[in-house]
Amino acid sequence: MANKSERHRLSLIIATLGPSTDDEKELLTMITAGIARQWTDGVDIARVVYNDGEETIINRVNVFRNQCSKRNFDTSVYLDTDDTDTENFEKYLSLAKVINPKYLSIPKTFGLDMISEAKKHFKNEILIGVRVKKNDDISDIESYFEIADFVMVELDSKKIVDEKIVERAKQKNCKPIYLAKMPTLMKGQVQSRDENFEIGHTLEDGFDIVALYEETSHGPYAARSVKCIDEIAVESEKLRVNPFGDLLDKFLGFFKK
């Protein structure tokens, strides 16, 4: 991630660490925006997954933080889990104590009580969020927005727009995070126009954080995936600007002074 004064992108990018980023050269390229640096801000948040094993996670987090610290980059860590049951929940919270992430994700299927337990456990030291997967029931999503600090949204773009997920989450001070998927990059190809449109159109809805999963953890081009998301985010931010609204805010602000 570039220094704030040098950034050209407002949105934050989450990149999942995995076998692909265990390659030091690939990790450094991803962190320092080594691909076309004049255009690209690097990764802002590193996501690690509990199921990869505690020793592996701790090592990846240490390497990531060490490399970022050398360059005075303002980065953070996101801890997630792919567990489908709650039997390892206490161990999951214990790992969070060890690596001290900024973000800790709880699957929606775990329920509201688990999110409340995690929030009590860390007492605002860590942001606790809910991870909503594609097939999750969202009829009660409002109750999760009320308690969670953020929501990782893995829904399709139509449902996100139709259900006004971003607007509803922000009204409850729950930060929405969008999962972007680029299957063509996983095949070693250039991302498709449809993927660009899908991601860009969804980001225009107001997401301020976008995440990559397999594209950076297991894909053949981890750093290039970040570059692609960076470029799409920059363009979507331009389309979210409302010149008339900005002018009106300045005009009204003048009379409030």
C-alpha positions in Angstrom: 0.0 0.0 0.0 1.4 3.4 -1.0 1.7 6.2 1.5 -1.7 8.1 1.9 -0.3 11.2 0.3 0.6 9.2 -2.8 -2.5 7.1 -3.1 -4.8 7.3 -6.2 -7.4 4.9 -4.9 -9.8 5.4 -1.9 -11.0 1.8 -1.8 -9.1 -0.7 0.2 -8.1 -4.1 -1.2 -8.0 -7.4 0.8 -5.7 -10.1 -0.7 -5.8 -13.6 0.7 -2.4 -15.1 1.6 -1.7 -18.7 0.5 0.7 -20.9 -1.4 1.0 -18.3 -4.3 2.0 -15.5 -1.9 4.5 -17.8 -0.1 6.7 -17.0 -3.0 8.5 -14.0 -1.6 8.9 -12.3 -5.0 5.2 -12.5 -5.7 4.3 -11.3 -2.2 6.6 -8.3 -2.5 5.3 -7.4 -5.9 1.7 -7.5 -4.5 2.6 -5.4 -1.4 4.7 -2.8 -3.2 2.5 -2.5 -6.3 5.5 -3.4 -8.3 3.5 -3.9 -11.5 3.2 -0.5 -13.2 3.8 1.2 -9.9 2.9 4.6 -11.2 -0.6 3.4 -11.6 -1.1 0.9 -8.8 -1.5 1.0 -5.0 -0.7 -2.3 -3.4 -2.6 -4.5 -0.9 -4.1 -2.8 2.1 -5.3 -5.8 4.1 -3.9 -9.4 4.2 -6.5 -12.1 4.7 -5.5 -15.4 6.4 -7.7 -18.4 6.8 -7.8 -20.4 10.0 -8.2 -23.7 8.1 -4.7 -23.4 6.7 -3.2 -24.2 10.1 -2.0 -22.0 13.0 1.7 -22.3 12.3 1.2 -21.5 8.6 -1.0 -18.5 9.4 1.4 -17.1 12.0 4.3 -17.4 9.7 2.4 -15.7 6.8 1.3 -12.9 9.0 4.8 -12.3 10.4 6.4 -12.2 6.9 3.7 -9.9 5.6 4.0 -7.5 8.5 7.8 -7.6 8.4 7.9 -6.7 4.7 5.3 -3.9 5.1 7.1 -2.5 8.2 10.3 -2.2 6.2 8.5 0.0 3.8 6.4 2.0 6.3 3.2 0.8 4.7 0.0 1.1 6.6 -1.5 -2.4 6.3 -3.6 -4.7 8.5 -4.6 -8.3 8.8 -8.0 -10.0 8.4 -8.6 -13.4 10.0 -11.3 -15.6 8.5 -12.4 -19.2 8.8 -14.0 -21.7 6.4 -15.3 -23.9 9.2 -18.9 -25.0 8.7 -19.5 -25.8 12.4 -18.6 -24.2 15.7 -16.5 -26.9 17.3 -13.2 -25.0 16.8 -14.6 -21.6 17.7 -12.6 -21.2 20.9 -9.4 -22.1 19.1 -10.2 -19.6 16.4 -10.6 -16.8 19.0 -7.3 -17.9 20.6 -5.5 -17.6 17.3 -6.9 -14.1 16.9 -5.3 -13.3 20.3 -2.0 -14.4 19.0 -1.9 -12.6 15.6 -4.0 -9.6 16.7 -5.8 -8.9 13.4 -7.7 -5.7 12.7 -10.7 -7.7 11.3 -12.1 -11.0 12.6 -14.8 -12.7 10.4 -17.6 -15.0 11.8 -19.7 -17.1 9.3 -23.4 -16.0 9.4 -24.3 -19.7 9.9 -22.6 -19.5 13.3 -25.4 -17.1 14.4 -25.7 -13.8 16.3 -24.7 -15.3 19.7 -21.2 -16.2 18.3 -20.7 -12.7 17.0 -21.8 -11.3 20.4 -19.4 -13.7 22.2 -16.5 -12.6 20.0 -17.3 -8.9 20.6 -17.3 -9.4 24.4 -14.1 -11.4 24.2 -12.1 -8.7 22.4 -13.9 -5.6 23.9 -13.5 -3.4 20.8 -9.8 -4.3 20.3 -10.7 -6.1 17.0 -13.5 -5.4 14.5 -15.9 -8.3 14.5 -17.8 -9.0 11.3 -20.2 -11.4 9.6 -19.4 -13.4 6.5 -22.4 -13.9 4.3 -22.0 -16.6 1.7 -23.9 -16.9 -1.6 -26.5 -19.4 -0.4 -27.0 -17.9 3.1 -30.5 -16.8 4.1 -30.5 -13.0 4.3 -34.1 -12.5 5.5 -32.7 -11.6 9.0 -29.6 -9.7 7.7 -30.7 -6.5 9.4 -30.1 -8.0 12.8 -26.5 -8.9 11.8 -25.9 -5.3 10.5 -26.9 -4.0 13.9 -24.3 -6.0 15.8 -21.5 -6.6 13.4 -18.7 -4.0 12.6 -18.5 -5.2 9.0 -20.1 -7.6 6.6 -18.2 -9.6 4.0 -20.7 -10.0 1.2 -20.4 -13.0 -1.1 -23.7 -12.5 -2.8 -24.3 -12.0 -6.5 -24.4 -8.4 -7.7 -28.2 -8.5 -8.5 -29.1 -9.5 -5.0 -26.7 -6.9 -3.5 -28.4 -4.2 -5.5 -32.0 -5.4 -5.2 -31.7 -5.9 -1.4 -29.8 -2.6 -1.0 -27.2 -4.4 1.0 -24.6 -1.6 1.0 -27.1 1.2 1.9 -28.7 -0.9 4.7 -25.3 -1.9 6.2 -24.0 1.6 6.2 -27.1 2.9 7.9 -26.3 0.6 10.8 -22.6 1.6 10.8 -21.7 -1.8 9.5 -18.9 -1.6 6.9 -19.7 -3.6 3.7 -16.9 -5.6 2.0 -17.4 -7.0 -1.5 -15.9 -10.3 -2.6 -14.7 -10.0 -6.3 -14.3 -13.1 -8.3 -12.2 -13.4 -11.5 -12.3 -17.1 -12.6 -10.4 -16.3 -15.9 -7.4 -15.1 -13.9 -7.4 -18.5 -12.1 -6.9 -20.1 -15.5 -3.9 -17.9 -16.2 -5.9 -15.7 -18.7 -6.6 -12.0 -18.9 -9.8 -11.1 -17.0 -12.9 -10.9 -19.1 -14.9 -7.8 -20.0 -17.9 -9.4 -18.2 -15.9 -9.8 -15.0 -14.7 -6.2 -15.2 -18.3 -5.0 -15.7 -19.7 -7.2 -12.9 -17.1 -6.1 -10.4 -17.1 -2.4 -11.4 -20.9 -2.2 -11.5 -21.1 -3.7 -8.0 -18.4 -1.4 -6.6 -20.3 1.6 -7.9 -23.0 0.7 -5.4 -20.7 2.1 -2.6 -18.3 -0.6 -1.3 -15.2 0.9 0.2 -13.4 -2.5 0.6 -13.0 -5.2 -2.0 -11.6 -8.7 -1.3 -9.8 -11.4 -3.4 -9.8 -15.0 -2.2 -8.3 -17.7 -4.5 -7.0 -15.3 -7.1 -4.2 -14.3 -4.7 -3.9 -17.3 -2.5 -3.8 -20.1 -5.1 -3.9 -18.3 -8.5 -1.0 -18.1 -10.9 -1.0 -14.3 -10.9 -1.5 -13.0 -7.4 0.0 -9.6 -7.9 -1.7 -9.1 -11.3 -5.0 -9.9 -9.7 -4.5 -7.0 -7.2 -3.5 -4.7 -10.1 -6.8 -5.6 -11.9 -8.9 -4.9 -8.9 -7.0 -1.7 -8.3 -7.8 -0.4 -11.8 -11.5 -1.4 -11.6 -11.8 0.3 -8.2 -10.3 3.5 -9.4 -12.8 3.7 -12.3 -15.8 2.8 -10.1 -14.8 5.5 -7.7 -15.0 8.1 -10.5 -18.5 7.0 -11.3 -19.6 7.3 -7.6 -18.7 11.0 -7.6 -21.7 13.3 -7.9 -20.4 16.7 -9.1 -23.8 18.4 -8.5 -24.1 16.9 -5.1 -20.6 17.9 -4.1 -21.2 21.5 -5.4 -24.5 21.6 -3.4 -22.7 20.4 -0.2 -20.1 23.1 -0.6 -22.8 25.8 -1.2 -24.8 24.8 1.9 -21.7 24.4 3.9 -20.8 28.1 3.1 -24.0 29.3 4.8 -23.5 27.1 7.8 -20.2 28.9 8.7 
